[in-house]
């Protein structure tokens, strides 16, 4: 709009000289107006800072066994109480949060990359569409959680011996969650690719001699980015829940790796005498997933041009 | 319609075959011996272990076992459990009704809650009530089912002593008192799943109704002087429910996942609890069978949803 400033002096100039807003700054503007999404973002940032730097501030490692203090309720020395071995639960929740969040984000990166690649290939190359979508449908009718449980149980020991207990289980949980959750993204990306590849700008790109790869990555993919981003955000919450569910069923991380689900699993036997043991890690899962869902919903509204008011 | 259902059932067969194949290969290639329980016991001599393997048919390669298993499946025979030595089919028929009862009643509870609430939120869009309902539904599906279950136990069983701690599977319904007991012990498992379902359904119903409310046929109905309540319930709600049904059916795998967790928390003897226990015991025939049953249920509910879609929406014609 810079050219119009020459013909419109005075007050109007200032208005026209406002920098042009891109899709992303526009979306950010809408996003900041969404109170729920913004509070979700603040809570999420707070939680991430807490699990990243909390263990340096709260120096209790959560590994010291102190039987004189077992199953103690919340107190000044132990704000979240202690478990049956007298270990500090705040420290365990902080340390476990690192793993839970890391699993959530890594698993979603895997699922999104897999889903986007399969969706893009299926949508762009007509020949591969049918076989790839058959595979997607097959994966969609798999009973996900039961299969996750079986996979984790079967491959736990061998991965443990390959990469060590913590990294081995981490890789496996991330891998199985990612490999069983790419289907919705693949469908979404495929549908977008099918309609976008007919558009004039793709034809124009082909006319100037762009190769398939360049058309996919430079022209179509950026247009698919916003729904994928929304799916990824919400997916992180889902992956955190899945990881905690696995650990809660005793088929995730071992007890020396205190993820939130694992702490709940350990505490579930002491519900009657030590409810604080499950309350705090459970609340942590709830709050982080809730804030992620609020952010995802805010992003959806902000990135969807049809929803602008 | 009959031909459509028949065709869909025929398509389901290769899907099921593929699923059984995937499951079987995973279990066969896994670096885990089903007899590791015996293997850890030094008192079992190697010859005896070999004899046990032979009697269970484990000395054959996995593809032979797969074909044999498929043959058994056609006769309704899932083989024998390694651990309890009873036919797998018996274990499943004992437990499947419990799972279906809990999941089914929870679904109905969820719908009964979600219908009026979702409708109210859509009709009063952007009001205080709508924001309140939206916030609560968000909370409802952000809270993992295992945490809801533990919270309910803490509140209603530990603190208030209103409801029994865990599900007593030996309870026989003989008179009114035991029926009441069955009711009391079913409340918490059903509530956990039902509230989760309600949260999801409410969101679907609200957003679908919001799509329909500004449409022309709604304005026509209003301009004819029809009472607003009739417009909403007869015209808008009915049309909005059609896509809700597919969304609900697509959520079925997640619901069975939730059933596994609830059964584990409350010790409800369903197939989810059977699965977790069999996995931990390395009881391969039971694990394979339960996974197969879950796959059948998922495919079946998808089929039911598609058929209902056609029944409810006369514009959809199946050829």
Interface residues (C-beta under 8 A of the other chain):
Chain A: X36 X137 X138 X141 X142 X143 X144 X145 X146 X147 X149 X150 X151 X153 X154 X155 X157 X158 X237 X241 X244 X245 X248 X249 X250 X251 X261 X264 X268 X271 X272 X275 X278 X279 X282 X285 X286 X289 X290 X293 X294 X297
Chain B: X15 X18 X19 X22 X23 X26 X27 X30 X31 X32 X135 X138 X139 X141 X142 X143 X144 X146 X147 X150 X151 X153 X154 X158 X165 X253 X254 X256 X257 X260 X261 X264 X265 X272 X275 X276 X279 X280 X287 X290 X291 X294 X295 X297 X298 X299 X302
